[in-house]
Amino acid sequence: MNRKSKWSPPCRLRIVKLVLLLPFVLALAGILLTLQHRKRPISRHPTEPLPASPTTSPKRKLRRKPVETDSPKKAVEPVQKFAYVKTHKTGSTSVWYVMKLYAMKHRLRVVIPTDGVHLGYPKHLRLSDSRMYRQTHDLGDYDVLIDHCRYNKAVMDKLIKKPVYITILRDPITRFVSTFYFYGTYRRIAKNQTVGQYLSHIRAGNDYEKPLEKWAGFNGMAFDLGVNPPYKDKNVKRKIHEIDKTFALVLIMEYMPESMVLLKRTMGWKLEDVIGIPQNTHPDFASKSSTATDRYAAHRGSETLNDKQKETLAKLSHADMKMYRHFNGTFWKRIRSEYRFREEVELYREMLEMYLKEMESRGMREQDVRIARKGHRLKYLPSFHFH
């Protein structure tokens, strides 16, 4: 008698169906896993604040086509209407040089000061006063404002329709040391004392402070940005809030390569548009009335202060300190959100080194560019292109 089979026909049929469906189930699972993986964000290393390093970098061959460093977001149209609030002794002339060359290259209409340097400064610019600027165009028909002018949005908006606002700040401690020697403060007010000796004797509120209320002394950046003495905290906070809302970018002098790359990205310009020679960095660029001794004193602007002197200076420059700390913070917050930022900073340094070498090969010096600036006629390198 034959033994009954363990697997009945219906059972064997179900097993065959499962075996046939198994490849389809595995393929579907693979597709779902692939889609889930693609949705995961791509992790990138955070961008930490970089020290202000030299403009040169380890030599390597520059690519003919620069790496693609712009964000894959919507392309930015090149900005050709802008107002640059040029603060004093903050590296602002180096940025001025870049912006002036861009304006010349693109034939933009620039608001030109009558004296060649100041637009009504230290007073606010008056649109009706022909002694303050050359009235070469109707109000609203200008494209660029880049010379020393106290920030006043209502006035600037009448000169330029919907400008992009830019400015630059510097650590108030080193800025004061620089102004102290550059403008001859040590000789005129401090009776030939060093800045350290001067700060060791000064007290907030005494007669020493009065001659230094504007650009050449304490809180000069706040003054340039429209805050009036005695720089009350509520007025400074209000101005910081206004700048946060109005300005597209606040550059930081201590991080000039990073600042110039941010400027390039903010304005939608090319990287070569923000390459320029540093200005007012040499002792020979002291004020016209300076003697040889004064120029040597300007070179001593790198004087180091002790902790007590820095504390005194921070209290006297309290408005500048608040502004600098706030915008230094927003500066690095912006950098952390930028796409492939470090690569473009490195490329900027290499291009700047090439630029300076080209100037040297042509026999040009920093002084040549400075002298040629008079009368707003600049000597630059029109035939030099980056490849």
VENTA-V629315 format. One record per helix or strand. SS is the DSSP state (H for helix, E for strand). FROM is the first residue (numbers start at 0). TO is the last residue. Records with the same first field share a line. If there is no record, write none. Layout:
# VENTA-V629315
SS=FROM-TO ; FROM-TO
This chain:
# VENTA-V629315
H=8-38 ; 91-104 ; 152-158 ; 171-181 ; 184-187 ; 194-200 ; 206-209 ; 219-223 ; 232-245 ; 252-266 ; 270-273 ; 282-284 ; 291-301 ; 306-315 ; 317-335 ; 340-360 ; 365-371 ; 373-375
E=81-84 ; 109-109 ; 112-112 ; 117-117 ; 132-132 ; 139-141 ; 143-144 ; 147-147 ; 159-159 ; 163-168 ; 246-251
